[in-house]
Amino acid sequence: MTFVKRTELQMFDGRQIFYYDRESIARTAIDSRPFEPRPLPGDMREDILTGEWVAMAAHRQARAFLPPKEFCPLCPTKSDFGTEVADSTFEVVVFENRSPSFSAPSDQLPPETIQALGRCEVVVFSDQHEGSFGNLDLAQMRTVLSAWIDRTREISQLPYVEQVFVFENRGEEVGVTLNHPHGQIYSYPFITPRTTKMLQAAQAHFDKTKTPLLTSVIAREIKDEVRVIAQNEHWIAYVPFAARYPFEIHVAPKVFVPDLAELTDAVADAFPEVAKEVLLRLDGVFGIPMAYIAAWHQAPVRTGRDVLGLHWQITSIRRAPGKLKYLAGSEAAMGAFIMDLEPEQSAAQLRDVQL
């Protein structure tokens, strides 16, 4: 088991910040930036054609966009420029997003407004400005996982949160606006459209077989072998049978759990080994850093926890060194994906990377 100490402090505008350390370090840095009021929460509107919710967060237009390194808000504070992290060093930190899409309840909005309830947090993987999750050493990756587990467990207790979504965006090609290695946590007051579809499929399979769908998927991948790219005692990584992107990798614990908070210490300790291999293989395909979205899919807080299993989906839009897969009409307008590369070919390319 990896020991991680959590220290909670307050930021200049009242937001919470959490430091995660493998050593018992005293964190007492004070955020001395002058007080600024936090933005009012946004509202939600229902798309009546689909029944889906859309969050309106106009204040996000003013958020930081690709600042130079010396003005990176995610670096530790080492000069007169006060960043989001007041300490001069850190291992892993998590703090409430300054420009959140979803926020705690507020009495400052008109009563008829449907508030975008929830919580948005930033997870900073390292105090080093360059890199990404896959560039961390194994111990640091485990500390990040500890932070993900802790935040999932705690946020799930909020009465207005229905789903916790942990993810990392890497690369300007997928819309990254801060280059410092970090991820985010979005917590929604509803179950997202993709999770709703996954729940329906998982429930139908469970009703028929009395087995969680992800358990059956993993058994199939182990049997077929051709799409598996990495595994150890507790985790398996594979290209899914019906991959939607040129390079798509799913990483799952071999024993079903509904969310990050339910991982045992032994399973959590085994995650970094497979995660690092997968991300190194992804970068090795073309010998360049691959832009990707790495998304943790987990069961909602109160629904489907016996049928929807935790897994990590990594999707890259790069199909060749100088070519990206843009979502064309069929994908963007209809959600009907068309793949130019067979998943078995993609898996072979990933396995062939020399580590």
Residue pairs with C-beta under 8 A, 6 or more apart in sequence:
1 265
1 269
2 22
2 139
2 142
2 143
2 146
2 265
2 268
2 269
3 22
4 20
4 21
4 22
4 143
4 146
4 147
4 150
5 20
5 21
5 22
5 23
5 24
5 25
6 18
6 19
6 20
6 150
7 18
7 19
7 21
7 25
7 26
7 27
8 16
8 17
8 18
9 16
9 17
9 18
9 19
9 27
9 28
9 29
9 31
9 86
10 16
10 17
10 31
11 17
11 31
11 84
11 86
11 95
11 96
12 31
12 32
12 33
12 34
12 35
12 36
12 82
13 35
13 36
13 37
13 38
13 98
14 38
15 38
15 95
15 96
15 98
16 95
16 96
17 31
17 84
17 85
17 86
17 93
17 94
17 95
17 96
18 93
18 94
18 95
18 147
18 150
18 151
19 25
19 27
19 87
19 90
19 91
19 92
19 93
20 91
20 92
20 93
20 94
20 143
20 146
20 147
20 150
21 27
21 90
21 91
21 92
21 143
22 91
22 139
22 143
27 87
27 90
29 77
29 86
29 87
29 88
30 86
31 82
31 86
32 82
32 86
33 82
38 98
39 59
39 99
39 100
40 59
40 106
40 108
40 109
41 100
41 102
41 103
41 104
41 105
41 106
41 108
41 109
41 115
41 116
41 117
42 55
42 56
42 57
42 58
42 59
42 101
42 102
42 103
42 115
42 116
43 55
43 56
43 109
43 113
43 114
43 115
43 116
44 53
44 54
44 55
44 56
44 114
44 115
44 116
44 189
45 53
45 54
45 56
45 114
46 52
46 53
46 54
46 114
47 53
47 54
50 193
52 193
53 190
55 101
55 102
55 116
56 116
57 99
57 100
57 101
57 116
59 99
60 99
60 101
62 99
63 98
63 99
63 177
64 73
64 177
64 178
65 177
66 172
66 177
66 178
66 179
67 73
67 178
69 75
69 129
70 79
70 81
71 81
72 83
72 129
72 178
72 179
72 180
73 83
73 84
73 178
74 83
74 84
74 85
74 122
74 124
74 129
74 178
74 180
74 182
75 83
75 85
75 127
75 129
75 180
76 83
76 85
76 87
76 88
76 89
76 90
76 127
77 83
77 85
77 86
77 87
77 88
78 88
84 95
84 98
84 122
85 93
85 95
85 124
85 127
89 127
90 124
90 127
91 126
91 127
91 140
91 143
92 123
92 124
92 125
92 126
92 140
92 143
92 144
92 146
92 147
93 123
93 124
94 121
94 122
94 123
94 124
94 147
94 151
94 185
95 121
95 122
95 124
96 119
96 120
96 121
96 122
97 120
97 121
97 122
97 184
100 118
100 119
100 120
101 116
101 118
101 120
101 186
102 116
102 117
102 118
102 119
102 120
102 186
102 187
102 188
102 189
103 115
103 116
103 117
103 118
103 119
103 120
104 117
104 119
104 158
104 160
105 115
105 117
105 160
106 115
109 115
116 189
117 160
117 161
117 189
118 160
118 161
118 186
118 187
118 188
118 189
119 155
119 158
119 161
119 185
119 187
120 184
120 185
120 186
120 187
121 151
121 155
121 184
121 185
122 182
122 183
122 184
123 144
123 147
123 148
123 151
123 166
123 182
123 183
123 184
123 185
124 180
124 181
124 182
125 131
125 132
125 133
125 136
125 140
125 144
125 181
125 182
125 183
126 136
126 140
126 181
128 181
129 179
129 180
130 179
130 181
131 181
132 168
132 170
132 181
132 279
132 289
133 141
133 144
133 168
133 170
133 181
133 183
133 275
133 279
133 294
134 275
134 276
134 278
134 279
134 280
134 282
134 283
135 181
136 144
136 181
136 276
138 272
138 273
138 276
139 272
141 271
141 272
141 275
141 276
142 268
142 269
142 271
142 272
144 183
145 260
145 268
145 271
145 272
146 268
148 166
148 185
148 260
148 296
149 260
149 261
149 263
149 268
151 164
151 166
151 185
152 164
152 166
152 185
152 259
152 260
152 261
152 298
153 260
153 261
155 161
155 164
155 185
155 187
156 164
156 259
156 261
156 301
158 187
160 189
161 187
161 188
161 189
161 301
162 188
162 189
162 190
162 191
162 300
162 301
162 302
162 303
163 187
163 188
163 190
163 191
163 192
163 195
163 300
163 301
164 185
164 186
164 187
164 259
164 298
164 301
165 185
165 186
165 187
165 188
165 192
165 295
165 296
166 183
166 184
166 185
166 260
166 295
166 296
166 298
167 183
167 184
167 185
167 186
167 293
167 294
167 295
167 296
168 182
168 183
168 184
168 293
168 294
169 175
169 176
169 183
169 184
169 292
169 293
170 176
170 289
170 290
170 291
170 292
170 293
170 294
171 289
171 290
171 291
171 292
172 291
173 291
173 317
173 318
173 324
174 291
174 292
174 293
174 317
183 294
191 199
191 300
191 303
195 297
195 300
195 308
198 297
198 308
199 300
199 303
199 304
199 307
199 308
201 213
202 212
202 213
202 214
202 304
202 307
202 308
202 309
203 304
203 307
205 211
205 212
205 213
205 216
205 307
206 212
206 213
206 306
206 307
209 216
212 256
212 306
212 307
212 308
212 309
213 307
213 308
213 309
214 252
214 256
214 308
214 309
214 311
215 256
215 309
217 240
217 252
218 236
218 252
218 254
220 241
221 227
221 228
221 236
221 238
221 241
222 228
222 236
226 344
226 347
226 348
227 238
227 239
227 240
227 241
227 343
227 344
227 347
228 236
228 237
228 238
228 347
229 237
229 238
229 239
229 249
229 278
229 281
229 347
229 350
229 351
230 236
230 237
230 274
230 277
230 278
230 281
231 237
231 254
231 274
232 270
232 273
232 274
233 254
233 270
234 253
234 254
234 255
234 266
234 267
234 270
234 271
235 251
235 252
235 253
235 254
235 267
235 270
235 271
235 273
235 274
236 251
236 252
236 254
236 274
237 249
237 250
237 251
237 274
237 277
237 278
238 249
238 250
238 347
239 247
239 248
239 249
239 250
239 343
239 344
239 346
239 347
239 350
240 248
240 250
240 343
241 343
242 343
243 339
243 343
243 346
244 315
244 331
244 337
244 339
245 315
245 316
245 317
245 325
245 339
246 316
246 317
246 318
246 319
246 325
246 339
246 340
246 341
246 346
247 282
247 285
247 290
247 292
247 314
247 315
247 316
247 318
247 319
247 346
247 350
248 313
248 314
248 315
248 316
248 343
248 346
249 278
249 282
249 313
249 314
249 350
250 311
250 312
250 313
250 314
251 274
251 275
251 278
251 311
251 312
251 314
252 309
252 310
252 311
252 312
253 263
253 267
253 309
253 310
253 311
255 267
256 309
257 263
257 267
257 309
257 310
258 298
258 299
258 304
258 305
258 306
258 308
258 309
258 310
259 298
259 299
259 305
259 310
260 296
260 298
260 310
262 310
263 271
263 310
275 312
277 355
278 314
279 314
280 353
280 355
281 350
281 351
281 353
281 355
282 290
282 292
282 314
282 316
282 350
283 289
283 290
284 353
284 354
284 355
285 349
285 350
285 353
286 318
286 320
286 321
287 321
288 321
290 316
290 318
291 316
291 317
291 318
291 324
292 314
292 315
292 316
293 314
293 315
294 312
294 313
294 314
295 312
295 313
295 314
295 315
296 310
296 311
296 312
297 308
297 310
297 311
297 312
297 313
298 308
298 310
299 305
299 307
299 308
299 309
299 310
300 308
317 324
317 325
317 326
318 324
318 325
319 325
319 340
319 341
325 340
328 338
330 336
330 337
330 338
331 337
331 338
